[in-house]
Amino acid sequence: MSVILVFLAVIAGFAGWWLSHQRLTAKPWLEQGLAGDFVSLDRSALPTAKIGLGVFLAVVGCLFSLFTSAYFMRMGLSDWRPLPLPRLLWLNTGVLVLSSVALQCAVVAARKGQMDMVRLGLATAGLTALAFLAGQLMAWRQLTEDGYLLASNPANSFFYLITAMHGLHILGGLVGLGRTSAGAWNGARPERLRLSVELCAMYWHFLLFVWLCIFAVLAGWAATFIDICQRLLT
Amino acid sequence: MVDVTPADAVPPAEVGEVELYHPHSWWTKYVFSQDAKVIAVQYSATATAIGLVALVLSWLMRLQLGFPGTFDFITPEAYYQFITMHGMIMVIYLLTALFLGGFGNYLIPLMVGARDMVFPYVNMLSYWVYLLAVLVLVSSFFAPGGPTGAGWTLYPPQAIMTGTPGGQDWGIILMLSSLILFIIGFTMGGLNYVVTVLQGRTRGMTLMRLPLTVWGIFTATVMALLAFPALFVACVMMLLDRLLGTSFFMPAVVEMGEQLQHNGGSPILFQHLFWFFGHPEVYIVALPAFGIVSDLISTHARKNIFGYRMMVWAIIAIGALSFVVWAHHMYVSGMHPYFGFFFATTTLIIAIPTAIKVYNWVLTLWRGDIHLTIPMLFALAFIVTFVNGGLTGLFLGNVVVDVPLSDTMFVVAHFHMVMGVAPILVIFGAIYHWYPKVTGRMLDETLGRFHFWVTFLGAYLIFFPMHYLGLMGIPRRYAELTDMTIMTESAHHLNSFISIMAFIVGFAQMVFLFNLIWSIRHGREAGGNPWRATTLEWQTPHTPPAHGNFGKELPIVYRWAYDYSVPGAKEDFIPQNVPGSFGLGPSREQP
């Protein structure tokens, strides 16, 4: 359970940092009035939707940390036989990076108000994300054809489960991206569109980060890395 | 030290107006409503309905335990199904849903001075997914093989094997699906509760001016958002084990002389995931109760809460600590002695912030102007019960004490006291307290007092004797113990007594339900602020609050939530939205 504890420590650190700016040592029973000198404490200047997405991403991060924790715990048993990762996953990773880059371009364009570039960015991001999903399915097919079936070994089960979960999250993101694109083509208000594009980009970057982490875990580099760290420490 | 701004110089609230959704038809107003208040009532009604099912299940269990062999239809299989469903419904579908979905939805927007939740549409979806989860759960009663009988902890491998009721039938599948749905629905609601507290607060409502109810619900929601994914992961993996033959949790098992196809799974992995959710869950239920009880005591003792800052810090500390104690549920599963030592230590450390809270409640009562209203009675009963259950928790937190007691009725007594009876008492108190705001009428006083005394004394008569049964070594989870030498004559009598008390207490709940329904039309008119309370929900222009909560302009907050019996003030309470110049004696300026 160490992965999830590290993740929660990060969350706790962030929460602690935020709380430390909220004057938790105030003595509210002595302070009447509008508290004009700390109006900044009322609420964050960030758009509410972004904070909502941030909280949601913390939950998603928690979910994948738990999958990873379970993976590491099962990996510790002696009969662990990891499956060989298809080379196709490298290509998929590249496609997903491209998708994130395209959305980032859309964000930049939306801030400058270049509608054509926004549309181009959104379309590219959507298509590359679909290509990523197709690539993941092909990787699954390669593995099943090579005899690495879902139920034949715990390592296989974990591989299919974690990649499927990640894929489902991308799929959910595509729904949001679709709605944003519909707005981009039907002439939504510029500031509203900018916010939607930024939200999409935030989600995309996060899922890319999650993918890079679980790719490292599934490929075994994360375990090697932890091993090296442990040796350095002891 | 305080700059009191004159009232006329204050500009209107700068909070950006939310785009309120305005319902157009009866359907969108009362059924598919996006108004947090309607959603709160929907959540509460659904949770109460499914809670009644769990109440009846507990009666059936008590029939079997109190009068073994008398009722033929309660087979051992049926008994396990009753236990499982009773536990799961009470913990998740009743307590979690009622505290967060019910009270959270109703009180957060009103108490922080918002018009509604920040994402009303998602909030509505949250309820409907919750309802779907409940329906899936209920459907398992009618599925072939009946509901699962795996125990509320659903430990594999037994949960998905042939001997367990529902293990190879629909029971376990529906249970896991229902939990997955519940978690999805809760996440939608939870996002709303958290972000509304962060972003929906009206002008002047700093975090340190929030009523403790909001602090409790807020912290509990944050914890739930981080803890429920563990249950989600466990459920998904077990569902795959059951349906697709994977081996996440299933080791190589020989069942009835036949080797199962599973191989190489780890049942302990499930226990870690389950309790990583399961322990925070205790505090997900307890923290809202702590918060609500603080407000009830302060209001009905007409005195500011003692040690507000400490109360807030204690809530945060309990929330954080509760994530590093989960393995104390697994002492009997076997672990490295150092781990046992670590988890025993963290478990006992939680007693410190909890004790701070108890002392502060008692010190709030000290020299207060205590009104023994029904909400106050329930709040006082909560303190006693919680201390009682908490103390046995100190016993069980130690490895050497837990191991012999773990499988006995002592554990049943402990957790029913601390997370069954105690939070339920708060829920009752809170309903008596806020019912006038929700409906505009008071609950009937006589019926309420009857309900309180029967419930409080009855719950003690049910669960206190269980401690003795546990110390005698009577095991839990067993459907039938008649032939064991351990079951002495006196233990039998005690069991029958507990069962009879369970029926009486259950009957009192029917009286309460009657009161709830009867008072909607026939209760005494409450007026806007019957308890003369300070928090914003009592200051709404309409009672029940209209759509949008606060009329034309949002209230502006000038003070904390506990200005009761302020020296020199005209009344014994000053609402949060009354400007600073009102009724302030110079003595208040001294620290």
Boltz contact constraints between the chains, C-beta under 6 A:
constraints:
  - contact:
      token1: [A, 1]
      token2: [B, 272]
      max_distance: 6.0
  - contact:
      token1: [A, 8]
      token2: [B, 323]
      max_distance: 6.0
  - contact:
      token1: [A, 22]
      token2: [B, 207]
      max_distance: 6.0
  - contact:
      token1: [A, 26]
      token2: [B, 208]
      max_distance: 6.0
  - contact:
      token1: [A, 28]
      token2: [B, 208]
      max_distance: 6.0
  - contact:
      token1: [A, 28]
      token2: [B, 209]
      max_distance: 6.0
  - contact:
      token1: [A, 28]
      token2: [B, 560]
      max_distance: 6.0
  - contact:
      token1: [A, 29]
      token2: [B, 560]
      max_distance: 6.0
  - contact:
      token1: [A, 30]
      token2: [B, 591]
      max_distance: 6.0
  - contact:
      token1: [A, 31]
      token2: [B, 2]
      max_distance: 6.0
  - contact:
      token1: [A, 32]
      token2: [B, 2]
      max_distance: 6.0
  - contact:
      token1: [A, 32]
      token2: [B, 4]
      max_distance: 6.0
  - contact:
      token1: [A, 32]
      token2: [B, 558]
      max_distance: 6.0
  - contact:
      token1: [A, 32]
      token2: [B, 559]
      max_distance: 6.0
  - contact:
      token1: [A, 32]
      token2: [B, 580]
      max_distance: 6.0
  - contact:
      token1: [A, 33]
      token2: [B, 2]
      max_distance: 6.0
  - contact:
      token1: [A, 33]
      token2: [B, 3]
      max_distance: 6.0
  - contact:
      token1: [A, 33]
      token2: [B, 4]
      max_distance: 6.0
  - contact:
      token1: [A, 33]
      token2: [B, 5]
      max_distance: 6.0
  - contact:
      token1: [A, 33]
      token2: [B, 558]
      max_distance: 6.0
  - contact:
      token1: [A, 33]
      token2: [B, 580]
      max_distance: 6.0
  - contact:
      token1: [A, 34]
      token2: [B, 5]
      max_distance: 6.0
  - contact:
      token1: [A, 34]
      token2: [B, 10]
      max_distance: 6.0
  - contact:
      token1: [A, 34]
      token2: [B, 204]
      max_distance: 6.0
  - contact:
      token1: [A, 35]
      token2: [B, 204]
      max_distance: 6.0
  - contact:
      token1: [A, 36]
      token2: [B, 5]
      max_distance: 6.0
  - contact:
      token1: [A, 41]
      token2: [B, 206]
      max_distance: 6.0
  - contact:
      token1: [A, 42]
      token2: [B, 201]
      max_distance: 6.0
  - contact:
      token1: [A, 43]
      token2: [B, 199]
      max_distance: 6.0
  - contact:
      token1: [A, 48]
      token2: [B, 118]
      max_distance: 6.0
  - contact:
      token1: [A, 48]
      token2: [B, 199]
      max_distance: 6.0
  - contact:
      token1: [A, 51]
      token2: [B, 195]
      max_distance: 6.0
  - contact:
      token1: [A, 51]
      token2: [B, 198]
      max_distance: 6.0
  - contact:
      token1: [A, 51]
      token2: [B, 199]
      max_distance: 6.0
  - contact:
      token1: [A, 52]
      token2: [B, 191]
      max_distance: 6.0
  - contact:
      token1: [A, 52]
      token2: [B, 195]
      max_distance: 6.0
  - contact:
      token1: [A, 55]
      token2: [B, 191]
      max_distance: 6.0
  - contact:
      token1: [A, 55]
      token2: [B, 194]
      max_distance: 6.0
  - contact:
      token1: [A, 56]
      token2: [B, 191]
      max_distance: 6.0
  - contact:
      token1: [A, 59]
      token2: [B, 187]
      max_distance: 6.0
  - contact:
      token1: [A, 59]
      token2: [B, 225]
      max_distance: 6.0
  - contact:
      token1: [A, 62]
      token2: [B, 226]
      max_distance: 6.0
  - contact:
      token1: [A, 62]
      token2: [B, 229]
      max_distance: 6.0
  - contact:
      token1: [A, 63]
      token2: [B, 229]
      max_distance: 6.0
  - contact:
      token1: [A, 66]
      token2: [B, 229]
      max_distance: 6.0
  - contact:
      token1: [A, 66]
      token2: [B, 230]
      max_distance: 6.0
  - contact:
      token1: [A, 66]
      token2: [B, 233]
      max_distance: 6.0
  - contact:
      token1: [A, 67]
      token2: [B, 233]
      max_distance: 6.0
  - contact:
      token1: [A, 70]
      token2: [B, 269]
      max_distance: 6.0
  - contact:
      token1: [A, 73]
      token2: [B, 269]
      max_distance: 6.0
  - contact:
      token1: [A, 74]
      token2: [B, 266]
      max_distance: 6.0
  - contact:
      token1: [A, 79]
      token2: [B, 264]
      max_distance: 6.0
  - contact:
      token1: [A, 151]
      token2: [B, 245]
      max_distance: 6.0
  - contact:
      token1: [A, 151]
      token2: [B, 246]
      max_distance: 6.0
  - contact:
      token1: [A, 154]
      token2: [B, 247]
      max_distance: 6.0
  - contact:
      token1: [A, 154]
      token2: [B, 264]
      max_distance: 6.0
  - contact:
      token1: [A, 157]
      token2: [B, 246]
      max_distance: 6.0
